Amino acid sequence: MTVAVTQGPRPASSPSPAGPGVAAICDELARLRRLMAAPQVRSEDGAGSASSVVAHSVLRELARTGAVRQGALAEALHSDASTVSRQVAALVERDLVRRAPDARDGRACLLEITPGGTALLAELQRRREERLGTIVRDWTPAERSTFADLLHRLVDRIAAQPAGGRTLGDDTTS
């Protein structure tokens, strides 16, 4: 199933007191958020649930950092502990993540990605890159690189904001 995307010129945004283009960026971020939240987008990645975006994030973070405590994982994902706890439990049940004793504190455990989790993560990444490659196939390499650089800068700036200041785009869907 595909998600309908409006094509054609971007609707004109009203001028923003924050400067030229800011209103248009906010509008496009809201539109992107709605598209990414669509069930058709979430269910295609194979992680097994409507919350598979979080599951993918958990696997990606564990692959990046190695074994970590659940609280540190939630903090790294900018997510609440209960959301991460539910995702971790589901991933442990599917043998994609395992709990290991923390050698420094016997009362705590560390979360680690399993070989199955690593394989699923590689497959999810391959599928996502394939889909995005199809979407941007008519972009030049320079356009792709410029977009990646600007997107990276935007995400870094958003991540640097205090938690309450990170809301952008369509606030009604949060």
MARGU-21978 format. One record per atom (N, C-alpha, C): x, y, z; residue number from 1. Coordinates in steps of 0.02 Angstrom, whole numbers, always signed. Layout:
# MARGU-21978
REC/X/Y/Z/NUM
...
***
This chain:
# MARGU-21978
REC/+43/-59/+0/1
REC/+0/+0/+0/1
REC/+45/+62/+0/1
REC/+27/+112/-38/2
REC/+66/+173/-40/2
REC/+30/+230/-5/2
REC/+69/+278/+15/3
REC/+42/+337/+48/3
REC/+36/+391/-4/3
REC/-22/+422/-9/4
REC/-32/+476/-58/4
REC/+9/+536/-38/4
REC/+45/+564/-86/5
REC/+86/+622/-74/5
REC/+65/+676/-124/5
REC/+51/+734/-98/6
REC/+33/+789/-142/6
REC/+94/+810/-181/6
REC/+87/+814/-246/7
REC/+143/+836/-288/7
REC/+128/+905/-315/7
REC/+179/+935/-343/8
REC/+170/+1001/-371/8
REC/+203/+1053/-327/8
REC/+191/+1116/-342/9
REC/+223/+1168/-304/9
REC/+200/+1168/-232/9
REC/+247/+1186/-189/10
REC/+232/+1191/-117/10
REC/+186/+1250/-106/10
REC/+133/+1240/-65/11
REC/+88/+1296/-51/11
REC/+127/+1353/-17/11
REC/+107/+1413/-33/12
REC/+140/+1471/-3/12
REC/+124/+1475/+71/12
REC/+175/+1486/+111/13
REC/+167/+1496/+183/13
REC/+166/+1570/+197/13
REC/+133/+1588/+250/14
REC/+134/+1658/+269/14
REC/+203/+1676/+294/14
REC/+224/+1738/+285/15
REC/+290/+1758/+308/15
REC/+298/+1745/+383/15
REC/+358/+1724/+402/16
REC/+372/+1709/+472/16
REC/+414/+1763/+502/16
REC/+398/+1784/+564/17
REC/+441/+1832/+597/17
REC/+510/+1803/+612/17
REC/+517/+1736/+608/18
REC/+581/+1704/+620/18
REC/+628/+1710/+560/18
REC/+602/+1729/+503/19
REC/+644/+1739/+444/19
REC/+617/+1702/+384/19
REC/+644/+1718/+325/20
REC/+621/+1687/+262/20
REC/+630/+1612/+264/20
REC/+579/+1577/+242/21
REC/+583/+1505/+235/21
REC/+566/+1465/+298/21
REC/+564/+1497/+356/22
REC/+553/+1460/+418/22
REC/+483/+1429/+419/22
REC/+433/+1467/+399/23
REC/+364/+1441/+398/23
REC/+359/+1382/+350/23
REC/+391/+1387/+293/24
REC/+390/+1332/+244/24
REC/+424/+1270/+272/24
REC/+479/+1278/+307/25
REC/+514/+1221/+338/25
REC/+468/+1189/+390/25
REC/+436/+1229/+432/26
REC/+388/+1201/+481/26
REC/+332/+1163/+447/26
REC/+305/+1191/+394/27
REC/+251/+1157/+358/27
REC/+274/+1090/+329/27
REC/+333/+1089/+300/28
REC/+359/+1027/+270/28
REC/+377/+975/+324/28
REC/+402/+998/+381/29
REC/+416/+951/+436/29
REC/+351/+920/+462/29
REC/+298/+960/+467/30
REC/+234/+933/+488/30
REC/+208/+882/+437/30
REC/+215/+898/+375/31
REC/+193/+853/+321/31
REC/+233/+788/+323/31
REC/+298/+793/+333/32
REC/+341/+734/+337/32
REC/+322/+691/+397/32
REC/+310/+723/+453/33
REC/+291/+686/+513/33
REC/+226/+647/+502/33
REC/+177/+678/+470/34
REC/+114/+643/+457/34
REC/+126/+585/+410/34
REC/+167/+595/+358/35
REC/+181/+540/+311/35
REC/+218/+483/+346/35
REC/+266/+499/+387/36
REC/+306/+447/+421/36
REC/+264/+410/+474/36
REC/+213/+443/+500/37
REC/+171/+411/+551/37
REC/+116/+368/+519/37
REC/+108/+372/+454/38
REC/+55/+333/+421/38
REC/+67/+259/+431/38
REC/+15/+221/+446/39
REC/+23/+149/+458/39
REC/+57/+113/+400/39
REC/+46/+134/+339/40
REC/+76/+101/+282/40
REC/+153/+107/+284/40
REC/+178/+163/+308/41
REC/+250/+173/+313/41
REC/+278/+132/+369/41
REC/+247/+133/+427/42
REC/+272/+97/+486/42
REC/+272/+22/+476/42
REC/+220/-5/+444/43
REC/+214/-77/+441/43
REC/+258/-109/+388/43
REC/+286/-70/+342/44
REC/+326/-98/+288/44
REC/+396/-117/+310/44
REC/+419/-96/+368/45
REC/+489/-108/+383/45
REC/+503/-175/+415/45
REC/+453/-215/+428/46
REC/+464/-284/+450/46
REC/+482/-293/+522/46
REC/+480/-241/+563/47
REC/+499/-249/+633/47
REC/+441/-276/+674/47
REC/+383/-284/+644/48
REC/+331/-322/+676/48
REC/+277/-286/+713/48
REC/+277/-220/+715/49
REC/+224/-186/+751/49
REC/+220/-114/+728/49
REC/+165/-81/+748/50
REC/+156/-11/+731/50
REC/+209/+32/+763/50
REC/+239/+8/+817/51
REC/+291/+46/+851/51
REC/+360/+25/+827/51
REC/+364/-4/+767/52
REC/+428/-30/+742/52
REC/+480/+24/+731/52
REC/+460/+86/+724/53
REC/+509/+140/+719/53
REC/+550/+142/+783/53
REC/+518/+135/+841/54
REC/+554/+134/+904/54
REC/+597/+72/+908/54
REC/+571/+14/+888/55
REC/+609/-48/+889/55
REC/+672/-41/+846/55
REC/+665/-13/+787/56
REC/+723/-2/+743/56
REC/+773/+44/+777/56
REC/+748/+96/+810/57
REC/+793/+143/+846/57
REC/+830/+108/+902/57
REC/+795/+64/+939/58
REC/+828/+27/+993/58
REC/+883/-16/+965/58
REC/+869/-54/+913/59
REC/+920/-97/+883/59
REC/+979/-57/+856/59
REC/+964/-2/+822/60
REC/+1017/+40/+794/60
REC/+1062/+68/+850/60
REC/+1031/+91/+904/61
REC/+1070/+121/+959/61
REC/+1113/+68/+994/61
REC/+1085/+8/+1005/62
REC/+1124/-45/+1036/62
REC/+1181/-68/+991/62
REC/+1170/-69/+926/63
REC/+1224/-86/+879/63
REC/+1279/-33/+881/63
REC/+1258/+30/+889/64
REC/+1306/+85/+889/64
REC/+1347/+88/+954/64
REC/+1314/+78/+1011/65
REC/+1347/+89/+1075/65
REC/+1372/+26/+1109/65
REC/+1345/-30/+1091/66
REC/+1361/-91/+1128/66
REC/+1315/-95/+1189/66
REC/+1333/-136/+1236/67
REC/+1290/-150/+1294/67
REC/+1281/-87/+1336/67
REC/+1218/-72/+1353/68
REC/+1201/-14/+1395/68
REC/+1143/-32/+1441/68
REC/+1137/+7/+1494/69
REC/+1079/+0/+1538/69
REC/+1018/+30/+1503/69
REC/+959/+6/+1524/70
REC/+897/+27/+1492/70
REC/+886/+103/+1500/70
REC/+902/+130/+1558/71
REC/+893/+202/+1569/71
REC/+936/+243/+1522/71
REC/+998/+221/+1512/72
REC/+1043/+257/+1466/72
REC/+1017/+251/+1394/72
REC/+989/+194/+1378/73
REC/+960/+184/+1311/73
REC/+902/+232/+1300/73
REC/+857/+236/+1349/74
REC/+799/+282/+1343/74
REC/+823/+354/+1335/74
REC/+874/+373/+1373/75
REC/+901/+441/+1368/75
REC/+930/+453/+1299/75
REC/+969/+405/+1273/76
REC/+1000/+413/+1207/76
REC/+948/+418/+1152/76
REC/+891/+385/+1162/77
REC/+838/+387/+1111/77
REC/+790/+445/+1121/77
REC/+801/+486/+1173/78
REC/+756/+541/+1188/78
REC/+685/+515/+1196/78
REC/+678/+459/+1231/79
REC/+614/+427/+1239/79
REC/+601/+414/+1313/79
REC/+537/+404/+1330/80
REC/+523/+391/+1400/80
REC/+538/+317/+1416/80
REC/+553/+305/+1479/81
REC/+574/+238/+1501/81
REC/+522/+185/+1487/81
REC/+458/+201/+1495/82
REC/+406/+150/+1485/82
REC/+401/+128/+1412/82
REC/+409/+175/+1366/83
REC/+408/+157/+1294/83
REC/+466/+111/+1278/83
REC/+525/+129/+1301/84
REC/+584/+89/+1288/84
REC/+578/+21/+1322/84
REC/+551/+19/+1382/85
REC/+542/-43/+1419/85
REC/+497/-92/+1380/85
REC/+442/-67/+1353/86
REC/+397/-109/+1313/86
REC/+432/-135/+1251/86
REC/+468/-92/+1217/87
REC/+503/-113/+1156/87
REC/+557/-164/+1171/87
REC/+595/-152/+1224/88
REC/+648/-198/+1243/88
REC/+618/-266/+1260/88
REC/+564/-268/+1298/89
REC/+532/-331/+1316/89
REC/+512/-370/+1253/89
REC/+483/-335/+1204/90
REC/+463/-368/+1142/90
REC/+523/-393/+1103/90
REC/+577/-353/+1103/91
REC/+637/-373/+1066/91
REC/+673/-431/+1101/91
REC/+672/-433/+1167/92
REC/+701/-489/+1205/92
REC/+661/-552/+1190/92
REC/+595/-546/+1190/93
REC/+552/-604/+1175/93
REC/+567/-633/+1106/93
REC/+584/-590/+1059/94
REC/+599/-612/+990/94
REC/+672/-630/+981/94
REC/+711/-630/+1035/95
REC/+783/-645/+1034/95
REC/+822/-598/+989/95
REC/+802/-534/+987/96
REC/+837/-483/+949/96
REC/+882/-442/+996/96
REC/+865/-442/+1060/97
REC/+903/-408/+1113/97
REC/+907/-456/+1171/97
REC/+962/-454/+1208/98
REC/+967/-495/+1268/98
REC/+988/-452/+1327/98
REC/+968/-474/+1385/99
REC/+988/-442/+1448/99
REC/+1048/-481/+1474/99
REC/+1100/-444/+1493/100
REC/+1160/-475/+1521/100
REC/+1175/-443/+1588/100
REC/+1204/-481/+1636/101
REC/+1220/-451/+1701/101
REC/+1271/-395/+1693/101
REC/+1262/-343/+1733/102
REC/+1310/-288/+1735/102
REC/+1365/-307/+1784/102
REC/+1425/-317/+1760/103
REC/+1481/-339/+1802/103
REC/+1497/-288/+1857/103
REC/+1481/-224/+1845/104
REC/+1495/-172/+1895/104
REC/+1440/-167/+1948/104
REC/+1380/-192/+1933/105
REC/+1325/-188/+1980/105
REC/+1280/-248/+1969/105
REC/+1286/-297/+2013/106
REC/+1249/-359/+2005/106
REC/+1174/-351/+2006/106
REC/+1149/-295/+2031/107
REC/+1076/-283/+2032/107
REC/+1050/-259/+1965/107
REC/+1094/-236/+1923/108
REC/+1074/-206/+1858/108
REC/+1090/-254/+1801/108
REC/+1060/-239/+1744/109
REC/+1077/-278/+1685/109
REC/+1091/-231/+1627/109
REC/+1127/-258/+1579/110
REC/+1143/-221/+1519/110
REC/+1104/-251/+1461/110
REC/+1087/-210/+1413/111
REC/+1052/-233/+1353/111
REC/+1103/-239/+1297/111
REC/+1099/-293/+1260/112
REC/+1144/-305/+1203/112
REC/+1103/-328/+1143/112
REC/+1124/-308/+1084/113
REC/+1092/-333/+1024/113
REC/+1119/-403/+1011/113
REC/+1075/-448/+989/114
REC/+1095/-517/+974/114
REC/+1115/-522/+900/114
REC/+1144/-578/+880/115
REC/+1158/-587/+808/115
REC/+1094/-582/+766/115
REC/+1038/-607/+793/116
REC/+974/-600/+757/116
REC/+953/-528/+750/116
REC/+964/-489/+803/117
REC/+949/-418/+801/117
REC/+993/-381/+752/117
REC/+1056/-400/+750/118
REC/+1103/-370/+702/118
REC/+1082/-385/+631/118
REC/+1061/-447/+618/119
REC/+1039/-466/+551/119
REC/+975/-429/+531/119
REC/+927/-424/+578/120
REC/+866/-387/+563/120
REC/+881/-314/+550/120
REC/+924/-284/+591/121
REC/+943/-214/+582/121
REC/+973/-203/+512/121
REC/+1017/-248/+491/122
REC/+1047/-241/+424/122
REC/+994/-245/+370/122
REC/+946/-291/+378/123
REC/+892/-297/+329/123
REC/+847/-236/+328/123
REC/+829/-210/+387/124
REC/+788/-149/+391/124
REC/+824/-91/+358/124
REC/+888/-84/+372/125
REC/+927/-29/+342/125
REC/+930/-36/+267/125
REC/+940/-97/+243/126
REC/+943/-108/+170/126
REC/+876/-88/+138/126
REC/+820/-109/+169/127
REC/+754/-92/+142/127
REC/+742/-16/+142/127
REC/+760/+16/+197/128
REC/+749/+88/+202/128
REC/+792/+125/+150/128
REC/+854/+105/+143/129
REC/+898/+137/+93/129
REC/+872/+125/+22/129
REC/+847/+65/+10/130
REC/+818/+50/-55/130
REC/+758/+94/-70/130
REC/+712/+101/-20/131
REC/+653/+144/-29/131
REC/+673/+217/-39/131
REC/+719/+241/+3/132
REC/+740/+311/-5/132
REC/+777/+321/-70/132
REC/+818/+272/-89/133
REC/+853/+276/-154/133
REC/+805/+284/-212/133
REC/+749/+249/-208/134
REC/+697/+254/-259/134
REC/+666/+324/-259/134
REC/+655/+350/-199/135
REC/+624/+416/-193/135
REC/+669/+471/-221/135
REC/+734/+466/-209/136
REC/+780/+519/-230/136
REC/+821/+500/-292/136
REC/+797/+452/-329/137
REC/+836/+427/-386/137
REC/+850/+480/-438/137
REC/+806/+531/-444/138
REC/+818/+582/-495/138
REC/+857/+642/-467/138
REC/+880/+638/-405/139
REC/+923/+690/-376/139
REC/+995/+677/-397/139
REC/+1032/+730/-406/140
REC/+1103/+721/-421/140
REC/+1139/+701/-357/140
REC/+1198/+672/-363/141
REC/+1238/+658/-303/141
REC/+1250/+721/-261/141
REC/+1260/+777/-294/142
REC/+1271/+840/-257/142
REC/+1209/+860/-218/142
REC/+1150/+852/-248/143
REC/+1088/+868/-213/143
REC/+1078/+822/-153/143
REC/+1092/+758/-161/144
REC/+1086/+711/-105/144
REC/+1134/+730/-49/144
REC/+1194/+746/-67/145
REC/+1245/+764/-17/145
REC/+1226/+829/+20/145
REC/+1203/+879/-18/146
REC/+1182/+942/+12/146
REC/+1123/+931/+59/146
REC/+1074/+892/+37/147
REC/+1016/+878/+80/147
REC/+1038/+842/+143/147
REC/+1081/+792/+137/148
REC/+1105/+755/+195/148
REC/+1141/+801/+244/148
REC/+1182/+846/+218/149
REC/+1218/+893/+261/149
REC/+1170/+940/+297/149
REC/+1122/+968/+261/150
REC/+1074/+1014/+292/150
REC/+1029/+978/+342/150
REC/+1008/+918/+325/151
REC/+966/+879/+371/151
REC/+1005/+863/+435/151
REC/+1068/+844/+427/152
REC/+1111/+830/+485/152
REC/+1116/+892/+530/152
REC/+1127/+949/+500/153
REC/+1131/+1011/+540/153
REC/+1066/+1025/+576/153
REC/+1010/+1016/+542/154
REC/+945/+1027/+573/154
REC/+934/+980/+631/154
REC/+947/+916/+621/155
REC/+937/+867/+675/155
REC/+983/+881/+734/155
REC/+1045/+899/+721/156
REC/+1091/+917/+776/156
REC/+1065/+976/+816/156
REC/+1038/+1027/+781/157
REC/+1012/+1086/+816/157
REC/+950/+1068/+856/157
REC/+907/+1026/+828/158
REC/+847/+1005/+865/158
REC/+868/+966/+927/158
REC/+915/+920/+919/159
REC/+938/+878/+975/159
REC/+969/+921/+1030/159
REC/+999/+977/+1012/160
REC/+1031/+1020/+1062/160
REC/+981/+1062/+1101/160
REC/+919/+1064/+1080/161
REC/+868/+1104/+1114/161
REC/+846/+1068/+1178/161
REC/+826/+1106/+1229/162
REC/+796/+1074/+1287/162
REC/+735/+1034/+1265/162
REC/+718/+981/+1301/163
REC/+664/+936/+1281/163
REC/+600/+972/+1261/163
REC/+579/+1022/+1297/164
REC/+518/+1058/+1282/164
REC/+523/+1100/+1219/164
REC/+584/+1114/+1195/165
REC/+593/+1155/+1136/165
REC/+602/+1116/+1072/165
REC/+594/+1050/+1075/166
REC/+606/+1008/+1016/166
REC/+545/+1000/+972/166
REC/+487/+1023/+993/167
REC/+427/+1013/+954/167
REC/+427/+1059/+893/167
REC/+423/+1028/+835/168
REC/+421/+1065/+772/168
REC/+366/+1035/+729/168
REC/+340/+1073/+686/169
REC/+291/+1045/+638/169
REC/+222/+1039/+669/169
REC/+191/+982/+657/170
REC/+121/+970/+675/170
REC/+116/+948/+748/170
REC/+104/+995/+793/171
REC/+100/+981/+865/171
REC/+38/+941/+883/171
REC/-11/+939/+838/172
REC/-74/+905/+856/172
REC/-68/+830/+854/172
REC/-15/+803/+824/173
REC/-9/+730/+820/173
REC/+37/+702/+873/173
REC/+63/+743/+919/174
REC/+107/+717/+970/174
REC/+69/+686/+1026/174
***
